[in-house]
Amino acid sequence: MDPIFQSLQTVVDRYDELNEQLADPDVAGDGQQYMALLKEAGEMCETVAVYTHYKQVMQGISDAEDMLDDAEMAPLAKEDLNTLKPEKIELEDQLKILMLPKDPNDDKNIIMEIRGAAGGDESSLFAADLLDMYRRYAEKQRWAVSIIDETITEVGGYKEVAIMITGDNVYSKLKFESGAHRVQRVPSTETQGRVHTSTATVGVMPEFEEIDFELAESDLEEEFFRSGGAGGQNVNKVSTAVRLVHKPTGIMVKMQEERTQIKNRDKARKLLASRVYDFYAQQNEAEYAEKRKSAVGTGDRSERIRTYNYPQNRVTDHRIGLTLNKLDRIMNGELGEIVDALVIANQTAKLAELNQA
């Protein structure tokens, strides 16, 4: 039997144990413990349901095979086998995916940073277009989007913008968006109709609370200063803006969006924690990539992952060789087909690696 299926009964046993604990009044009275157990049980629920159905199908196959020697029942048994055997294969594939090691960050909210890169003003405008695309996709997923920090260019684009996206399983769907996004189109400033190529980079980082990733106070350098933006007399006369530097990496965050020093500091720490974690994660990923590179790449911002060709209404994801002639719809937030294809490619790569082990 496949090792994956040998461990499925362990999952079922743990699921039953969790449900017994959740029914215990003492556990129900401890809100924190109860929520932790409820979350763990929820993560197992689909696997247990599929495995339960799989065992029913296997029993059905066994019963049908037993009836093949009965001349009267054989035709009905063959019909059942023609239905149950393909279903068995589908359920086995589904269970293998469900039993793959899960990314512990998949259910987290994210901080996404979009920066104009090569191409001057056009790259900043494309960065703004990408922001709109992700906002529309988030709206379709019923997620919430808020701007953390932004630097707007004179032409109305973004030199850089950092946003937080909150909702169910945000990181699991958007973690493959990290990388360089290339656009091919005629800029609004182009007078002779020539197609230009520009790029913007996207970085996706899971949101971390202090309990997940702690910034040591001794590693931080903190400075407060007056905000230079709009917002009234209080913003400009009181030192509400915050600059935080993580000394070991040199990563710096400046925050002046909020009206109070405390709120700006909280936002700055959250953004800094995610950036520092991402910095170390990228280093680890680079070392891992030397041994094996998955179908969806490393997530490095310098890696070109996708091209948006406006003249041909075409989007190509270079990591998985996917080309869609529906750029207009994708820029309107219809990213589902690309997101699903990337998730499947990643799962397929993990399955292949597991089978080779």
Secondary structure, DSSP 8 states (H G I E B T S, - for coil): --HHHHTHHHHHHHHHHHHHHHT-HHHHT-HHHHHHHHHHHHHHHHHHHHHHHHHHHHHHHHHHHHGGG-TTTHHHHHHHHHHHHHHHHHHHHHHHHHTS---TTTTS-EEEEEEE-TTTHHHHHHHHHHHHHHHHHHHHTT-EEEEEEEEE-TTS-EEEEEEEEESTTHHHHHGGG-EEEEEEE--TT-SS---EEEEEEEEEEE---TTTS---GGGEEEEEE---SSS-HHHHHS--EEEEEETTTTEEEEE-SSSSHHHHHHHHHHHHHHHHHHHHHHHHHHHHHTT---TT----TTSEEEEEETTTTEEEETTTTEEES-HHHHHTT--HHHHHHHHHHHHHHHHHHHHH-
